[in-house]
Amino acid sequence: MREALSPDRIRELGRRYGKLRVAVVGDFALDRYLEIDPGLRERSLETGLPVYNVVRVRAQPGAAGTVVNNLVAAGVGSVFPVGFCGADGEGYELRRALAALPGVRLDGFLETADRRTFTYTKPLVVEAGRPPRELNRLDMKNWTPTPRRVREALAGRVRELAPQMDAVIVLHQVDRPGTGVVGSEVLRAVEAAVLQEPELLVLADSRTGMRGFPRVMWKMNLRELGLTLGRQRRLSGGRALVEAQRLAGRNGQPVVVTLGEEGLLGAWPTGEAWTVPALPVDGPIDVVGAGDAVSAHLVAALAAGALPWEALQMANAAAAVVIRKLGTTGTATLGEVERRLCRGRSPSRD
């Protein structure tokens, strides 16, 4: 069965976004772009190596900040980041970039000298008439465990904010366990919030799989689904649907899986499931940030009262929008989602 999501329905939902309050708990990064002009050719006198001349520097929130960027772009009224930055220059840039976004409240965002600011530095070769070309990325991460006082302070922010929210998004972005925001203290605070308010919409996403996460809505890609199931082999879309339905039934919470070029799927504990084919895209793409756009638009739509298949369509369209934005981790506005859906396809019910 195929059902179309009309522009009128998208606008009806969008009118509710301005009243929503959403917390984003997770690992915030600074995305710093260094735009290089290859026409300015020089060679270092000291080393003899070519010099890359940076002519423009851009900075924006990344990682969990990309989710915040998309919530703001969608028109969500109040967004509360819960995370940390270091007492360093990158932390100053990150806080300033977050504070500049309309509706973003930094009540739950910590600055601490015990951590450095998670930073992705992205050198981009920019030439007229060509897509930006990214060189080797330079990362700054924390390689030691997050101090206990920081973990407990973050968990306290979750306990304070969660009861006031329409939805909470939890994003675990670091590879080394215990070095980021989403540790055992924060997860216990999230679980307690759901036990206290069972109707609270909480979506969790982790690049290392969902093992150890409370039973909230889980969103993952195929690799992360495999990690959650303890499997190394990449799952097919059909097998992913079966496993998502099993997890949704076991957890009593929805499971959403992004399928890359095949689209995404969603399984609800009611036994209903939908597969949303990827929308056709022409030209070069950059998939960075597509999953975060899915998380933001899925949660915003559901919190505004969208039916599951409606929210899945809107999230899928948001991903199709952002992958066409090159040289940046893009966002999708509600208007862009609407326009993309008007020339896209509808989900099939499984």
Phi, psi and omega in degrees: 000136180243137180229136182263142175261114188278156175302323179298320179293320178299316181293324177299314178295317182300328179295341179270345185298324185297340180265356184282148174237118185232130174262140176241111184254122179165195185272108180267138179235160168261122172268111180248120181257128176251107182273122186253132175263107183290348178285342178269082188272127174217165175226136182295128178293329184282318186251341184079002182273154176298147178255133173263116182269117180273123182253349179205140177239128176240144178225137178209159177297137178233181184056240177300335176296333176293324174297315178301314180304318182288323176298317179295316180298326179288339180104014177297133190291315184225126181234131185242099175291136173236109182183200179218161168224166178277166175273066186218178181298321178294323177296321177299315180297319182294313179299318180297319180294321177294316183295335181283348181278133182297133176085358181274129181245128186261025180304324185258012184257123187261144166249130183217137177285351181278352181228151169265156181285124176299119187225131169255115175259122190239099176288129182237126172275119185246116178233140180301132177082003180231150175296147176302142181245118183275132174271185180305128180284146176248116184254144169238118184229170173263126183252001178248158181299143175296127182303149184301320182297327177289316179300317181291324178295320178295317178299323177296321177297320179298315181297323180288317189275322189307316181296343181265357189263154168276335180199157177227134174245129180246122182235117177258114190247347186268153182271325183272119184303140172084001184260358184243214185268318191271079175255192186297323181296315180294318180296323177294322178294322177295315180298319179296323179296321180289323177295323180287324182226083186301336181276356180295128179279117179231126175246133178239143182217129181222132180288350177253015180093168190262008178299132181089354179274149177294166182278084174238186175296127179255133175234132184204166171262182184296321179297315181292328174296318177299318178296320179297322181275355182076029181243141179269332184284141178293133181275150172281165179299320180295316179292324179299321179297316180299314182291323178296318178297321179294315180294320179298318178295319181292316185277339187070025182219153179295154174230127179240132181234124174276138188245018180065233184290353177265354179106225177209167178222156177222133177240130181251151182295349175288350185098349178283147178211148181225142170246126181249109180298147176299141177283143181296139182228131178258147174084184182294151180226163173222112188278355181299128178091354182297318180296324178291326175295320176301311182302311184296312185286328176297311183292317180300316181295314180297318180295333179276357177104012178292147170289157183307313183292332176291314181296322178296318177299316182293321178294319179296319178294322179299318178298320179296330178287310190289331182289347177269000180261105188266151178076013178199160170273103195280171175231167178233128173276165178295325177297320178293321177298315180299313181296324180291322180289330182296338178241022180252202183239163182262163180283157172255141181268132184258000000 
